[in-house]
Amino acid sequence: MASAPTHPLMLVLACVFFGYATINSLLFYRRARRDDLYHNPAMKDFVRSRRYGQMVWLSGIVGAVGFAVASWKLILLLW
């Protein structure tokens, strides 16, 4: 359990990190999908596979939900 002074700071950091995860996975999906960026053959195969898209969308959804929950808790705490 966090103490009272560190609780708002933890919520702000959660908002930042969940927001970054959402932006990174949902907005930059096409850019990260380019397989010419990777030199490792196993990574190239993974980027070309169907699992890659599913994992990126799943992490984006988790980031969006985490951002919504953390920002809502921060608003309620500050109010």
C-alpha positions as CSV (number, residue, x, y, z in Angstrom):
1,M,0.0,0.0,0.0
2,A,1.3,3.4,-0.9
3,S,1.5,6.2,1.6
4,A,-0.7,9.3,1.1
5,P,2.0,11.6,-0.4
6,T,3.3,9.1,-2.9
7,H,-0.1,7.9,-4.1
8,P,-0.8,10.9,-6.5
9,L,2.8,10.5,-7.9
10,M,2.2,6.8,-8.5
11,L,-1.0,7.6,-10.3
12,V,0.6,10.2,-12.5
13,L,3.4,7.8,-13.4
14,A,0.8,5.1,-14.2
15,C,-1.0,7.5,-16.5
16,V,2.2,8.4,-18.3
17,F,3.4,4.8,-18.7
18,F,-0.1,3.4,-19.7
19,G,-0.5,6.3,-22.1
20,Y,2.9,5.6,-23.7
21,A,2.0,1.9,-24.1
22,T,-1.2,2.9,-25.8
23,I,0.4,5.3,-28.1
24,N,3.3,3.0,-28.9
25,S,1.2,0.0,-29.8
26,L,-1.9,1.5,-31.4
27,L,-0.6,4.5,-33.2
28,F,2.8,3.2,-34.4
29,Y,1.4,-0.2,-35.3
30,R,2.2,0.1,-39.1
31,R,5.7,1.5,-38.5
32,A,6.7,-1.3,-36.1
33,R,5.3,-3.9,-38.6
34,R,8.0,-3.2,-41.2
35,D,10.3,-6.3,-41.1
36,D,13.2,-4.5,-42.8
37,L,13.9,-2.8,-39.4
38,Y,15.0,-6.1,-37.8
39,H,18.2,-8.0,-38.5
40,N,17.4,-11.2,-36.5
41,P,15.6,-13.8,-38.7
42,A,13.5,-15.0,-35.8
43,M,12.3,-11.5,-35.1
44,K,11.5,-10.9,-38.8
45,D,9.4,-14.1,-38.8
46,F,7.5,-13.0,-35.7
47,V,6.8,-9.5,-37.1
48,R,5.4,-11.2,-40.2
49,S,3.2,-13.6,-38.3
50,R,-0.4,-13.1,-37.2
51,R,0.5,-13.4,-33.6
52,Y,2.4,-10.1,-33.7
53,G,-0.7,-8.1,-34.7
54,Q,-2.8,-9.8,-32.0
55,M,-0.2,-9.1,-29.3
56,V,0.2,-5.4,-30.3
57,W,-3.5,-4.8,-30.2
58,L,-3.8,-6.7,-26.9
59,S,-1.1,-4.6,-25.3
60,G,-2.7,-1.4,-26.7
61,I,-6.1,-2.3,-25.2
62,V,-4.5,-3.1,-21.9
63,G,-2.7,0.2,-22.0
64,A,-5.9,2.1,-22.8
65,V,-7.8,0.5,-20.0
66,G,-4.9,1.1,-17.6
67,F,-4.7,4.7,-18.6
68,A,-8.5,5.1,-18.2
69,V,-8.4,3.6,-14.7
70,A,-5.3,5.4,-13.5
71,S,-6.5,8.8,-14.8
72,W,-10.0,8.3,-13.3
73,K,-8.4,7.4,-9.9
74,L,-6.2,10.5,-10.2
75,I,-9.1,12.8,-10.9
76,L,-11.1,11.4,-8.0
77,L,-8.1,11.7,-5.7
78,L,-7.4,15.3,-6.7
79,W,-11.1,16.3,-6.5
